[in-house]
Amino acid sequence: MSLSSILSADAIDSAIKDCQAPDSFCAKKFFQMCGLTKKSPQDIKKVFGILDNDASGFIEEEELKFFLQRFCPGARVLTDKETKAFLSAADDDSDGMIGADDFSE
């Protein structure tokens, strides 16, 4: 399954273009722009499964660096600052990783 089977390819493209500059990524805005915030809990879990590159059930800091590339292979890597801010915002239980429950809230 690909992300474009859940989210509009045009919306993904717009969201990627919006955060091309280093340190311009905002997860909340990205999720809104690509349409993820309007998806059902089931679709959000499917997206999480695609983003969980190693299928561990969690998205760790190293996977977050390549977050945009999971949406578009040619996209840039997140900066360390963006990665840490994203992790901090989404890691509700402060275990250093984002679980499916953290991701969908």
MMTF fields as JSON, N, C-alpha, C and O atoms, coordinates in Angstrom:
{
  "mmtfVersion": "1.0.0",
  "mmtfProducer": "UNKNOWN",
  "numBonds": 419,
  "numAtoms": 420,
  "numGroups": 105,
  "numChains": 1,
  "numModels": 1,
  "chainsPerModel": [1],
  "groupsPerChain": [105],
  "chainIdList": ["A"],
  "bondAtomList": [4, 2, 8, 6, 12, 10, 16, 14, 20, 18, 24, 22, 28, 26, 32, 30, 36, 34, 40, 38, 44, 42, 48, 46, 52, 50, 56, 54, 60, 58, 64, 62, 68, 66, 72, 70, 76, 74, 80, 78, 84, 82, 88, 86, 92, 90, 96, 94, 100, 98, 104, 102, 108, 106, 112, 110, 116, 114, 120, 118, 124, 122, 128, 126, 132, 130, 136, 134, 140, 138, 144, 142, 148, 146, 152, 150, 156, 154, 160, 158, 164, 162, 168, 166, 172, 170, 176, 174, 180, 178, 184, 182, 188, 186, 192, 190, 196, 194, 200, 198, 204, 202, 208, 206, 212, 210, 216, 214, 220, 218, 224, 222, 228, 226, 232, 230, 236, 234, 240, 238, 244, 242, 248, 246, 252, 250, 256, 254, 260, 258, 264, 262, 268, 266, 272, 270, 276, 274, 280, 278, 284, 282, 288, 286, 292, 290, 296, 294, 300, 298, 304, 302, 308, 306, 312, 310, 316, 314, 320, 318, 324, 322, 328, 326, 332, 330, 336, 334, 340, 338, 344, 342, 348, 346, 352, 350, 356, 354, 360, 358, 364, 362, 368, 366, 372, 370, 376, 374, 380, 378, 384, 382, 388, 386, 392, 390, 396, 394, 400, 398, 404, 402, 408, 406, 412, 410, 416, 414],
  "bondOrderList": [1, 1, 1, 1, 1, 1, 1, 1, 1, 1, 1, 1, 1, 1, 1, 1, 1, 1, 1, 1, 1, 1, 1, 1, 1, 1, 1, 1, 1, 1, 1, 1, 1, 1, 1, 1, 1, 1, 1, 1, 1, 1, 1, 1, 1, 1, 1, 1, 1, 1, 1, 1, 1, 1, 1, 1, 1, 1, 1, 1, 1, 1, 1, 1, 1, 1, 1, 1, 1, 1, 1, 1, 1, 1, 1, 1, 1, 1, 1, 1, 1, 1, 1, 1, 1, 1, 1, 1, 1, 1, 1, 1, 1, 1, 1, 1, 1, 1, 1, 1, 1, 1, 1, 1],
  "groupList": [{"groupName": "MET", "atomNameList": ["N", "CA", "C", "O"], "elementList": ["N", "C", "C", "O"], "formalChargeList": [0, 0, 0, 0], "bondAtomList": [1, 0, 2, 1, 3, 2], "bondOrderList": [1, 1, 2], "singleLetterCode": "M", "chemCompType": "L-PEPTIDE LINKING"}, {"groupName": "SER", "atomNameList": ["N", "CA", "C", "O"], "elementList": ["N", "C", "C", "O"], "formalChargeList": [0, 0, 0, 0], "bondAtomList": [1, 0, 2, 1, 3, 2], "bondOrderList": [1, 1, 2], "singleLetterCode": "S", "chemCompType": "L-PEPTIDE LINKING"}, {"groupName": "LEU", "atomNameList": ["N", "CA", "C", "O"], "elementList": ["N", "C", "C", "O"], "formalChargeList": [0, 0, 0, 0], "bondAtomList": [1, 0, 2, 1, 3, 2], "bondOrderList": [1, 1, 2], "singleLetterCode": "L", "chemCompType": "L-PEPTIDE LINKING"}, {"groupName": "ILE", "atomNameList": ["N", "CA", "C", "O"], "elementList": ["N", "C", "C", "O"], "formalChargeList": [0, 0, 0, 0], "bondAtomList": [1, 0, 2, 1, 3, 2], "bondOrderList": [1, 1, 2], "singleLetterCode": "I", "chemCompType": "L-PEPTIDE LINKING"}, {"groupName": "ALA", "atomNameList": ["N", "CA", "C", "O"], "elementList": ["N", "C", "C", "O"], "formalChargeList": [0, 0, 0, 0], "bondAtomList": [1, 0, 2, 1, 3, 2], "bondOrderList": [1, 1, 2], "singleLetterCode": "A", "chemCompType": "L-PEPTIDE LINKING"}, {"groupName": "ASP", "atomNameList": ["N", "CA", "C", "O"], "elementList": ["N", "C", "C", "O"], "formalChargeList": [0, 0, 0, 0], "bondAtomList": [1, 0, 2, 1, 3, 2], "bondOrderList": [1, 1, 2], "singleLetterCode": "D", "chemCompType": "L-PEPTIDE LINKING"}, {"groupName": "LYS", "atomNameList": ["N", "CA", "C", "O"], "elementList": ["N", "C", "C", "O"], "formalChargeList": [0, 0, 0, 0], "bondAtomList": [1, 0, 2, 1, 3, 2], "bondOrderList": [1, 1, 2], "singleLetterCode": "K", "chemCompType": "L-PEPTIDE LINKING"}, {"groupName": "CYS", "atomNameList": ["N", "CA", "C", "O"], "elementList": ["N", "C", "C", "O"], "formalChargeList": [0, 0, 0, 0], "bondAtomList": [1, 0, 2, 1, 3, 2], "bondOrderList": [1, 1, 2], "singleLetterCode": "C", "chemCompType": "L-PEPTIDE LINKING"}, {"groupName": "GLN", "atomNameList": ["N", "CA", "C", "O"], "elementList": ["N", "C", "C", "O"], "formalChargeList": [0, 0, 0, 0], "bondAtomList": [1, 0, 2, 1, 3, 2], "bondOrderList": [1, 1, 2], "singleLetterCode": "Q", "chemCompType": "L-PEPTIDE LINKING"}, {"groupName": "PRO", "atomNameList": ["N", "CA", "C", "O"], "elementList": ["N", "C", "C", "O"], "formalChargeList": [0, 0, 0, 0], "bondAtomList": [1, 0, 2, 1, 3, 2], "bondOrderList": [1, 1, 2], "singleLetterCode": "P", "chemCompType": "L-PEPTIDE LINKING"}, {"groupName": "PHE", "atomNameList": ["N", "CA", "C", "O"], "elementList": ["N", "C", "C", "O"], "formalChargeList": [0, 0, 0, 0], "bondAtomList": [1, 0, 2, 1, 3, 2], "bondOrderList": [1, 1, 2], "singleLetterCode": "F", "chemCompType": "L-PEPTIDE LINKING"}, {"groupName": "GLY", "atomNameList": ["N", "CA", "C", "O"], "elementList": ["N", "C", "C", "O"], "formalChargeList": [0, 0, 0, 0], "bondAtomList": [1, 0, 2, 1, 3, 2], "bondOrderList": [1, 1, 2], "singleLetterCode": "G", "chemCompType": "PEPTIDE LINKING"}, {"groupName": "THR", "atomNameList": ["N", "CA", "C", "O"], "elementList": ["N", "C", "C", "O"], "formalChargeList": [0, 0, 0, 0], "bondAtomList": [1, 0, 2, 1, 3, 2], "bondOrderList": [1, 1, 2], "singleLetterCode": "T", "chemCompType": "L-PEPTIDE LINKING"}, {"groupName": "VAL", "atomNameList": ["N", "CA", "C", "O"], "elementList": ["N", "C", "C", "O"], "formalChargeList": [0, 0, 0, 0], "bondAtomList": [1, 0, 2, 1, 3, 2], "bondOrderList": [1, 1, 2], "singleLetterCode": "V", "chemCompType": "L-PEPTIDE LINKING"}, {"groupName": "ASN", "atomNameList": ["N", "CA", "C", "O"], "elementList": ["N", "C", "C", "O"], "formalChargeList": [0, 0, 0, 0], "bondAtomList": [1, 0, 2, 1, 3, 2], "bondOrderList": [1, 1, 2], "singleLetterCode": "N", "chemCompType": "L-PEPTIDE LINKING"}, {"groupName": "GLU", "atomNameList": ["N", "CA", "C", "O"], "elementList": ["N", "C", "C", "O"], "formalChargeList": [0, 0, 0, 0], "bondAtomList": [1, 0, 2, 1, 3, 2], "bondOrderList": [1, 1, 2], "singleLetterCode": "E", "chemCompType": "L-PEPTIDE LINKING"}, {"groupName": "ARG", "atomNameList": ["N", "CA", "C", "O"], "elementList": ["N", "C", "C", "O"], "formalChargeList": [0, 0, 0, 0], "bondAtomList": [1, 0, 2, 1, 3, 2], "bondOrderList": [1, 1, 2], "singleLetterCode": "R", "chemCompType": "L-PEPTIDE LINKING"}],
  "groupTypeList": [0, 1, 2, 1, 1, 3, 2, 1, 4, 5, 4, 3, 5, 1, 4, 3, 6, 5, 7, 8, 4, 9, 5, 1, 10, 7, 4, 6, 6, 10, 10, 8, 0, 7, 11, 2, 12, 6, 6, 1, 9, 8, 5, 3, 6, 6, 13, 10, 11, 3, 2, 5, 14, 5, 4, 1, 11, 10, 3, 15, 15, 15, 15, 2, 6, 10, 10, 2, 8, 16, 10, 7, 9, 11, 4, 16, 13, 2, 12, 5, 6, 15, 12, 6, 4, 10, 2, 1, 4, 4, 5, 5, 5, 1, 5, 11, 0, 3, 11, 4, 5, 5, 10, 1, 15],
  "groupIdList": [1, 2, 3, 4, 5, 6, 7, 8, 9, 10, 11, 12, 13, 14, 15, 16, 17, 18, 19, 20, 21, 22, 23, 24, 25, 26, 27, 28, 29, 30, 31, 32, 33, 34, 35, 36, 37, 38, 39, 40, 41, 42, 43, 44, 45, 46, 47, 48, 49, 50, 51, 52, 53, 54, 55, 56, 57, 58, 59, 60, 61, 62, 63, 64, 65, 66, 67, 68, 69, 70, 71, 72, 73, 74, 75, 76, 77, 78, 79, 80, 81, 82, 83, 84, 85, 86, 87, 88, 89, 90, 91, 92, 93, 94, 95, 96, 97, 98, 99, 100, 101, 102, 103, 104, 105],
  "secStructList": [7, 7, 4, 4, 4, 6, 1, 7, 2, 2, 2, 2, 2, 2, 2, 2, 2, 2, 6, 7, 1, 6, 6, 7, 7, 7, 2, 2, 2, 2, 2, 2, 2, 2, 6, 4, 4, 4, 1, 7, 2, 2, 2, 2, 2, 2, 2, 2, 2, 2, 2, 7, 6, 6, 7, 1, 1, 3, 3, 3, 2, 2, 2, 2, 2, 6, 2, 2, 2, 2, 2, 7, 6, 6, 1, 7, 7, 7, 7, 2, 2, 2, 2, 2, 2, 2, 2, 2, 2, 2, 7, 6, 6, 7, 1, 1, 3, 3, 3, 2, 2, 2, 2, 6, 7],
  "xCoordList": [0.847, 0.0, 0.888, 1.92, 0.466, 1.226, 0.415, -0.803, 1.104, 0.423, -0.556, -1.583, -0.248, -1.146, -2.432, -3.352, -2.504, -3.763, -4.698, -5.88, -4.154, -4.931, -5.104, -6.166, -4.035, -4.03, -3.891, -3.295, -4.421, -4.325, -2.869, -2.145, -2.449, -1.082, -0.834, 0.26, -1.829, -1.687, -1.51, -0.702, -2.264, -2.158, -0.787, -0.184, -0.302, 1.03, 2.075, 2.971, 1.956, 2.906, 2.912, 3.974, 1.73, 1.633, 2.26, 2.964, 2.007, 2.555, 4.078, 4.756, 4.615, 6.071, 6.686, 7.703, 6.073, 6.598, 6.581, 7.449, 5.595, 5.463, 6.621, 6.909, 7.272, 8.338, 9.676, 10.453, 9.942, 11.209, 12.423, 13.495, 12.26, 13.402, 13.736, 12.833, 15.024, 15.408, 14.769, 14.665, 14.355, 13.732, 12.382, 11.955, 11.711, 10.382, 9.27, 8.092, 9.636, 8.649, 7.884, 8.476, 6.568, 5.678, 4.73, 3.922, 4.821, 4.024, 2.536, 1.841, 2.04, 0.608, 0.154, -0.876, 0.917, 0.572, 0.703, -0.139, 1.743, 1.947, 0.767, 0.24, 0.353, -0.766, -2.052, -2.848, -2.258, -3.44, -3.376, -4.35, -2.221, -2.08, -2.208, -2.783, -1.674, -1.745, -3.087, -3.351, -3.925, -5.26, -5.358, -6.422, -4.289, -4.291, -5.229, -5.817, -5.374, -6.215, -7.694, -8.492, -8.056, -9.461, -9.738, -10.85, -8.745, -8.894, -9.424, -9.325, -9.98, -10.521, -9.379, -8.245, -9.689, -8.654, -8.033, -6.845, -8.839, -8.312, -7.295, -6.244, -7.608, -6.67, -5.4, -4.302, -5.546, -4.38, -3.464, -2.241, -4.048, -3.239, -2.54, -1.413, -3.203, -2.573, -1.373, -0.313, -1.548, -0.454, 0.69, 1.853, 0.377, 1.402, 2.19, 3.419, 1.482, 2.144, 3.11, 4.164, 2.761, 3.64, 4.859, 5.974, 4.655, 5.744, 6.682, 7.85, 6.174, 6.98, 7.844, 7.508, 8.938, 9.78, 10.269, 10.346, 10.598, 11.121, 10.048, 10.355, 8.782, 7.63, 7.763, 7.328, 8.368, 8.561, 7.336, 7.251, 6.386, 5.235, 5.443, 4.567, 6.629, 6.978, 7.743, 8.401, 7.649, 8.482, 9.524, 9.209, 10.771, 11.867, 12.471, 12.159, 13.332, 13.943, 14.63, 14.506, 15.341, 16.05, 15.066, 15.353, 13.912, 12.894, 12.273, 11.929, 12.131, 11.536, 12.354, 11.793, 13.672, 14.527, 14.105, 14.194, 13.652, 13.293, 11.785, 11.286, 11.073, 9.616, 9.09, 8.206, 9.621, 9.129, 9.397, 8.611, 10.488, 10.824, 9.87, 9.763, 9.189, 8.175, 6.956, 6.232, 6.742, 5.648, 6.064, 5.258, 7.323, 7.843, 9.338, 10.103, 9.775, 11.172, 12.202, 13.311, 11.876, 12.82, 12.833, 13.582, 12.016, 11.918, 13.186, 13.973, 13.359, 14.546, 14.427, 13.347, 15.554, 15.623, 15.334, 15.773, 14.609, 14.357, 15.662, 16.529, 15.789, 16.967, 16.862, 15.795, 17.966, 17.95, 16.972, 16.257, 16.94, 16.026, 14.565, 13.759, 14.23, 12.86, 12.5, 11.396, 13.448, 13.208, 12.927, 11.978, 13.742, 13.555, 12.248, 11.564, 11.896, 10.637, 9.442, 8.469, 9.502, 8.436, 8.281, 7.168, 9.385, 9.353, 8.778, 7.931, 9.239, 8.768, 7.267, 6.57, 6.773, 5.35, 4.457, 3.327, 4.965, 4.122, 4.322, 3.493, 5.395, 5.724, 5.08, 5.727, 3.809, 3.052, 3.563, 3.442, 4.127, 4.579, 6.088, 6.639, 6.746, 8.175, 9.09, 10.058, 8.783, 9.64, 10.652, 11.393, 10.679, 11.647, 11.211, 12.001, 9.952, 9.414, 7.936, 7.281, 7.428, 6.021, 5.312, 5.619, 4.364, 3.56, 2.315, 2.025, 1.598, 0.395, -0.605, -1.281, -0.702, -1.632, -1.198, -2.035, 0.115, 0.627, 0.324, -0.065, 0.504, 0.38, -1.039, -1.252, -2.006, -3.403, -4.097, -5.251, -3.436, -4.083, -3.813, -4.285],
  "yCoordList": [-1.184, 0.0, 1.241, 1.289, 2.227, 3.477, 4.598, 4.499, 5.651, 6.795, 7.44, 7.974, 7.396, 8.014, 7.207, 7.672, 6.006, 5.267, 5.72, 5.377, 6.494, 7.007, 8.519, 9.061, 9.19, 10.655, 11.076, 10.353, 12.211, 12.739, 13.036, 13.655, 12.595, 12.86, 14.36, 14.83, 15.109, 16.568, 17.205, 18.119, 16.724, 17.265, 16.945, 17.787, 15.74, 15.359, 16.267, 16.766, 16.478, 17.327, 18.752, 19.342, 19.296, 20.652, 20.727, 21.687, 19.722, 19.7, 19.602, 20.258, 18.792, 18.645, 19.968, 20.406, 20.597, 21.869, 22.967, 23.84, 22.922, 23.951, 23.926, 24.937, 22.794, 22.698, 22.313, 21.575, 22.806, 22.501, 23.113, 22.509, 24.29, 24.962, 24.282, 23.888, 24.143, 23.579, 24.366, 25.592, 23.626, 24.181, 24.861, 25.714, 24.482, 25.032, 24.007, 24.321, 22.786, 21.729, 21.931, 22.14, 21.865, 21.89, 20.714, 20.701, 19.731, 18.508, 18.812, 18.263, 19.68, 19.991, 20.558, 20.147, 21.494, 22.093, 21.06, 21.008, 20.244, 19.215, 18.241, 17.92, 17.772, 16.837, 17.457, 16.776, 18.744, 19.434, 19.544, 19.253, 19.965, 20.173, 18.887, 18.892, 17.783, 16.532, 15.815, 14.803, 16.329, 15.77, 14.711, 14.119, 14.462, 13.407, 13.724, 12.813, 14.998, 15.366, 15.082, 15.05, 14.877, 14.602, 13.112, 12.729, 12.287, 10.852, 10.123, 10.613, 8.961, 8.132, 7.54, 7.45, 7.139, 6.485, 5.266, 4.991, 4.545, 3.377, 3.804, 3.179, 4.874, 5.365, 5.912, 5.734, 6.566, 7.106, 5.959, 6.074, 4.859, 3.699, 3.085, 2.602, 3.101, 2.597, 3.467, 2.955, 4.793, 5.716, 5.476, 5.444, 5.309, 5.029, 3.779, 3.763, 2.744, 1.496, 1.694, 1.059, 2.563, 2.861, 3.65, 3.408, 4.584, 5.424, 4.672, 5.036, 3.627, 2.799, 1.881, 0.716, 2.409, 1.759, 0.378, -0.523, 0.194, -1.102, -2.002, -3.07, -1.568, -2.347, -2.739, -3.818, -1.854, -2.131, -1.78, -2.147, -1.066, -0.595, 0.798, 1.364, 1.345, 2.689, 3.41, 2.783, 4.727, 5.539, 6.195, 7.047, 5.781, 6.288, 7.535, 7.863, 8.216, 9.461, 9.272, 10.127, 8.182, 7.946, 7.842, 8.336, 7.208, 7.111, 8.474, 8.775, 9.293, 10.624, 11.499, 12.316, 11.344, 12.14, 11.978, 12.921, 10.791, 10.471, 10.511, 9.987, 11.136, 11.224, 11.737, 11.117, 12.856, 13.448, 12.526, 12.488, 11.791, 10.884, 9.699, 9.067, 9.392, 8.326, 8.797, 7.986, 10.113, 10.684, 10.896, 10.722, 11.273, 11.574, 11.252, 11.921, 10.243, 9.815, 10.925, 10.837, 11.949, 13.021, 14.127, 15.095, 13.994, 15.045, 15.089, 14.143, 16.207, 16.383, 15.607, 15.156, 15.47, 14.871, 15.988, 17.122, 15.673, 16.671, 17.012, 16.154, 18.252, 18.659, 18.051, 17.595, 18.051, 17.54, 18.341, 17.775, 19.649, 20.518, 20.138, 20.03, 19.938, 19.561, 18.18, 17.963, 17.262, 15.896, 15.895, 15.258, 16.599, 16.649, 17.354, 16.927, 18.42, 19.124, 18.235, 18.215, 17.502, 16.591, 15.492, 15.195, 14.896, 13.832, 14.349, 13.701, 15.5, 16.087, 16.355, 16.115, 16.848, 17.182, 15.936, 15.961, 14.855, 13.672, 12.563, 11.658, 12.621, 11.563, 11.869, 12.4, 11.53, 11.865, 11.193, 11.761, 9.999, 9.303, 9.438, 8.786, 10.278, 10.603, 9.38, 9.331, 8.392, 7.215, 7.287, 6.333, 8.425, 8.603, 8.037, 7.978, 7.616, 7.099, 7.429, 7.717, 7.382, 7.682, 6.372, 5.68, 6.042, 4.843, 5.189, 6.366, 4.206, 4.436, 5.291, 6.137, 5.075, 5.871, 7.335, 8.238, 7.567, 8.947, 9.625, 10.793, 8.888, 9.417, 9.83, 10.816, 9.09, 9.344, 10.376, 10.709, 10.898, 11.87, 13.284, 14.23],
  "zCoordList": [0.0, 0.0, 0.0, 0.669, -0.756, -0.801, -0.166, -0.021, 0.204, 0.815, -0.155, 0.265, -1.449, -2.43, -2.627, -3.3, -2.049, -2.087, -0.963, -0.952, -0.019, 1.114, 1.013, 1.32, 0.575, 0.48, -0.976, -1.775, -1.322, -2.674, -3.033, -2.254, -4.209, -4.671, -4.782, -4.47, -5.22, -5.328, -3.955, -3.79, -2.97, -1.612, -1.017, -0.351, -1.256, -0.775, -1.412, -0.731, -2.718, -3.437, -2.88, -2.683, -2.632, -2.073, -0.691, -0.376, 0.132, 1.494, 1.468, 2.259, 0.566, 0.438, -0.027, 0.512, -1.018, -1.541, -0.48, -0.471, 0.411, 1.446, 2.446, 3.086, 2.579, 3.588, 2.972, 3.578, 1.782, 1.103, 1.791, 1.814, 2.342, 2.982, 4.312, 5.051, 4.617, 5.912, 7.07, 7.033, 8.077, 9.284, 9.022, 9.801, 7.922, 7.635, 7.876, 7.702, 8.274, 8.48, 9.781, 10.84, 9.683, 10.844, 10.667, 9.738, 11.549, 11.406, 11.323, 10.469, 12.198, 12.218, 10.872, 10.339, 10.328, 9.033, 7.919, 7.022, 7.966, 6.946, 6.93, 5.865, 8.113, 8.194, 7.659, 7.013, 7.925, 7.404, 5.885, 5.19, 5.378, 3.938, 3.129, 2.041, 3.657, 2.895, 3.097, 2.446, 3.986, 4.18, 5.257, 5.442, 5.963, 6.979, 8.141, 8.724, 8.483, 9.628, 9.377, 10.314, 8.119, 7.781, 7.583, 7.219, 7.819, 7.582, 8.818, 9.943, 8.58, 9.66, 10.492, 10.024, 11.729, 12.556, 11.857, 12.022, 11.083, 10.367, 9.309, 9.17, 8.559, 7.543, 8.196, 7.668, 9.325, 10.03, 10.47, 10.381, 10.941, 11.335, 10.119, 10.234, 8.949, 7.727, 7.361, 7.0, 7.457, 7.168, 8.149, 7.746, 9.414, 10.42, 10.03, 10.108, 9.616, 9.224, 8.065, 8.019, 7.136, 6.003, 6.478, 6.014, 7.391, 7.883, 8.827, 8.964, 9.474, 10.379, 9.521, 9.309, 9.038, 8.041, 8.457, 7.621, 9.725, 10.174, 10.78, 11.31, 10.703, 11.19, 12.658, 13.059, 13.462, 14.886, 15.726, 16.898, 15.117, 15.874, 16.428, 17.081, 16.153, 16.608, 15.511, 14.681, 15.515, 14.633, 15.525, 16.356, 15.335, 16.142, 15.489, 14.344, 16.231, 15.752, 14.399, 13.522, 14.222, 12.954, 11.791, 10.7, 12.004, 10.951, 10.661, 9.518, 11.697, 11.507, 10.577, 9.846, 10.593, 9.71, 8.253, 7.466, 7.902, 6.525, 6.288, 5.292, 7.213, 7.174, 5.832, 5.241, 5.348, 4.092, 2.91, 1.963, 2.958, 1.865, 1.783, 0.732, 2.856, 2.818, 2.015, 1.437, 1.987, 1.206, -0.245, -1.159, -0.454, -1.788, -1.788, -1.093, -2.553, -2.52, -2.75, -2.223, -3.507, -3.779, -2.742, -2.875, -1.714, -0.692, 0.155, 0.182, 0.841, 1.673, 2.992, 3.376, 3.659, 4.99, 6.001, 5.813, 7.054, 8.093, 8.815, 8.988, 9.227, 10.001, 11.402, 11.812, 12.117, 13.499, 14.352, 15.18, 14.153, 14.909, 14.625, 15.55, 13.351, 12.978, 13.531, 14.029, 13.435, 13.915, 15.411, 15.868, 16.166, 17.62, 17.992, 18.922, 17.284, 17.562, 17.24, 17.993, 16.135, 15.727, 16.776, 17.21, 17.176, 18.178, 19.497, 20.112, 19.915, 21.166, 21.136, 22.123, 20.014, 19.89, 19.841, 20.327, 19.255, 19.043, 20.072, 20.17, 20.828, 21.787, 23.14, 24.044, 23.263, 24.467, 25.745, 26.83, 25.625, 26.822, 27.061, 27.948, 26.275, 26.445, 26.454, 27.212, 25.61, 25.54, 24.39, 24.151, 23.68, 22.602, 21.277, 20.335, 21.187, 19.94, 19.851, 20.853, 18.633, 18.408, 18.124, 17.153, 18.981, 18.773, 17.967, 17.751, 17.534, 16.752, 17.526, 16.94, 18.839, 19.648, 19.738, 19.71, 19.846, 19.87, 18.534, 18.496, 17.448, 16.088, 15.757, 15.053, 16.256, 15.877, 16.726, 16.456, 17.746, 18.624, 18.182, 18.813]
}
